[in-house]
């Protein structure tokens, strides 16, 4: 991309899962695996596309109301996803089977290629760096696990804050704690609804880390990269 980041920006926010680090197998693919084990025939790529679509639909639902809590996020997301998939007449029983199968799938965690190099580069340029993650309360430990915590000035976890993306409040809270305005920050994330639209709605600039090479769901003009290393070229 040729569109550079505004030199007046002071900070970078990053999503964590599937942006700075991932699991093997990836979280979304583990759900697809669990669905197949539960009797629903769907490929990883098909499920990935439906998952990203559901995330965007969740953003639209949240925007109608104006806010979303972590509890509402949990209650809304999978019904939206399953409405599209229609895997079984008894959705409740199917979801319970999928949860059981998910618990049986082992995984390892590692940084996304280029994550440490990008963070080190941005740190050297003087940017404040933070993670804003919809996570389980252990984001900081996961950052330590994959070797990137030392680059981060702040780690914001939805469970600990009782705030969740795409709600603009979590972005505004992070900015306030960092002593900046949301407009001073660039948010980098992989989910189009949660990260891209959420951050834009909060007043931040965004870079969509579209390693999945998915199409956009609207005509919003956003910076887009498929490799983290491309971001260096937008800053340099």
C-alpha positions in Angstrom: 0.0 0.0 0.0 1.1 3.5 -0.7 -1.0 5.3 1.9 1.2 6.3 4.8 0.3 6.6 8.5 -0.1 10.2 9.7 3.1 11.2 11.3 1.1 12.9 14.1 0.0 9.5 15.4 1.3 8.7 18.9 0.3 5.1 19.5 -0.6 1.8 18.1 -3.3 -0.4 19.5 -3.2 -4.1 18.5 -5.7 -6.9 18.8 -4.0 -10.0 20.2 -5.6 -13.3 18.9 -4.9 -13.9 15.2 -3.2 -10.5 14.9 -0.1 -10.7 17.1 -0.3 -14.3 18.1 -2.2 -17.4 17.0 -2.8 -21.0 18.0 -2.1 -24.2 16.1 -4.8 -25.1 15.1 -6.2 -21.6 15.0 -9.2 -20.9 17.2 -11.7 -20.5 14.4 -10.5 -23.7 12.8 -10.9 -25.5 16.2 -14.5 -24.5 16.2 -14.9 -25.9 12.7 -13.2 -29.1 13.7 -15.5 -29.4 16.7 -18.5 -28.9 14.4 -17.4 -31.6 12.1 -16.9 -34.0 15.0 -20.4 -33.1 16.1 -21.8 -34.1 12.7 -21.9 -30.8 10.8 -20.2 -30.9 7.4 -18.3 -27.6 6.9 -14.8 -26.8 5.8 -12.4 -24.6 7.7 -12.6 -21.9 5.0 -16.4 -22.0 4.8 -16.6 -21.6 8.6 -14.0 -18.9 8.7 -16.0 -16.8 6.2 -19.2 -17.3 8.2 -17.4 -16.4 11.4 -16.1 -13.1 10.0 -19.5 -12.3 8.6 -21.2 -12.9 12.0 -18.6 -10.6 13.6 -19.6 -7.8 11.3 -23.3 -8.5 11.9 -22.6 -8.3 15.6 -21.1 -4.8 15.1 -24.2 -3.7 13.2 -26.4 -5.0 16.0 -24.3 -3.3 18.6 -24.4 0.0 16.7 -28.2 0.0 16.6 -28.1 0.0 20.4 -25.1 2.1 20.9 -23.1 -0.1 23.2 -22.4 -3.7 24.0 -21.3 -5.4 27.2 -19.1 -8.6 27.4 -22.2 -10.5 28.6 -24.2 -9.3 25.5 -21.3 -10.1 23.3 -21.4 -13.7 24.5 -25.1 -13.9 24.3 -25.4 -12.4 20.8 -22.5 -13.7 18.8 -23.1 -17.4 18.5 -26.9 -17.1 17.9 -26.0 -14.7 15.0 -23.5 -17.2 13.7 -25.8 -20.2 14.0 -28.6 -18.4 12.4 -26.6 -18.3 9.3 -25.2 -21.8 9.5 -28.4 -23.6 10.6 -26.5 -26.7 11.6 -29.4 -28.5 13.5 -33.0 -28.2 14.6 -31.8 -28.4 18.2 -29.2 -25.6 18.3 -28.8 -25.9 22.1 -27.8 -29.5 22.0 -25.5 -29.0 19.0 -23.7 -26.1 20.7 -23.1 -28.2 23.8 -21.6 -31.0 21.7 -19.4 -28.5 19.9 -18.2 -27.1 23.3 -17.4 -30.6 24.5 -15.4 -31.4 21.3 -13.6 -28.1 21.5 -12.3 -29.0 25.0 -10.7 -32.2 23.6 -8.7 -30.4 20.9 -5.2 -29.5 22.0 -3.3 -26.5 20.7 -0.1 -24.5 21.0 0.4 -20.8 20.8 3.0 -18.8 19.0 3.5 -15.2 17.6 2.3 -14.3 14.2 5.3 -14.0 11.8 6.7 -10.5 11.9 4.9 -9.5 15.2 8.0 -9.1 17.4 9.9 -7.3 14.6 7.0 -4.9 14.0 6.6 -4.1 17.7 10.3 -3.6 18.1 10.4 -1.3 15.1 7.4 0.8 16.3 8.9 1.0 19.8 12.1 2.3 18.3 10.2 5.0 16.5 8.8 6.2 19.8 5.2 5.0 19.6 3.2 3.9 22.6 2.1 0.3 22.1 -0.9 -1.5 23.6 -3.0 -4.6 23.1 -6.8 -4.3 23.3 -8.1 -7.9 23.3 -11.5 -9.6 23.7 -10.1 -12.3 25.9 -10.4 -14.4 29.0 -8.5 -12.3 31.5 -5.1 -13.8 30.7 -4.0 -11.6 27.8 -1.0 -10.4 29.6 0.2 -13.9 30.4 -0.4 -14.9 26.8 1.7 -12.0 25.6 4.5 -13.2 27.9 4.1 -16.7 26.6 4.8 -15.6 23.0 7.6 -13.2 23.9 6.0 -9.8 23.1 5.0 -8.4 26.5 8.3 -6.5 26.8 7.3 -4.3 23.8 3.9 -3.3 25.2 3.2 -0.3 27.4 -0.3 -1.5 28.2 -2.4 -4.6 27.9 -6.2 -4.1 28.0 -8.3 -7.3 28.5 -12.1 -7.2 28.0 -12.7 -9.6 30.8 -10.7 -7.6 33.3 -12.3 -4.3 32.2 -15.9 -5.5 31.7 -15.7 -3.7 28.3 -15.5 -5.3 24.9 -14.8 -4.5 21.3 -16.5 -3.2 19.1 -17.9 -0.9 21.8 -16.1 2.4 21.5 -15.8 2.6 25.3 -12.9 0.2 25.4 -10.9 2.1 22.8 -11.6 5.4 24.6 -10.7 3.8 28.0 -7.4 2.6 26.6 -6.6 6.0 25.1 -7.4 7.8 28.3 -5.1 5.5 30.3 -2.3 6.1 27.8 -2.8 9.9 28.0 -3.9 10.3 24.4 -7.1 10.8 22.3 -8.4 7.8 20.3 -7.6 9.9 17.2 -4.0 9.8 18.2 -3.9 6.0 17.7 -3.9 3.5 14.9 -5.6 0.2 15.7 -4.5 -3.0 14.0 -6.7 -6.1 14.0 -8.0 -9.0 12.0 -11.7 -8.9 12.6 -13.6 -6.5 10.3 -16.5 -5.8 12.6 -14.8 -6.0 16.0 -11.5 -4.3 15.2 -11.9 -2.3 12.0 -15.4 -0.9 12.5 -15.1 -0.8 16.3 -11.9 1.3 16.2 -13.2 3.6 13.4 -16.4 4.2 15.4 -14.2 5.2 18.4 -12.4 7.8 16.3 -9.1 5.9 15.7 -7.4 5.2 12.4 -7.2 1.5 11.5 -5.2 -1.0 9.6 -7.0 -4.2 8.8 -4.7 -7.2 9.1 -6.4 -9.2 6.5 -4.2 -12.3 6.4 -7.3 -14.3 5.5 -7.8 -12.2 2.3 -11.5 -11.8 3.0 -13.6 -9.2 1.1 -15.0 -6.2 2.9 -18.6 -6.1 4.0 -19.1 -2.4 3.1 -17.5 0.4 1.2 -15.5 1.8 4.1 -12.1 3.0 3.0 -9.5 1.3 5.2 -5.8 0.6 5.1 -5.3 -3.2 4.6 -2.3 -5.5 4.8 -1.9 -9.2 4.5 1.4 -9.4 6.4 2.4 -7.6 9.5 5.7 -6.6 7.9 3.8 -4.4 5.5 2.9 -2.0 8.3 6.6 -0.9 8.6 6.3 0.4 5.0 3.3 2.5 6.0 5.2 4.1 8.9 8.6 4.5 7.5 
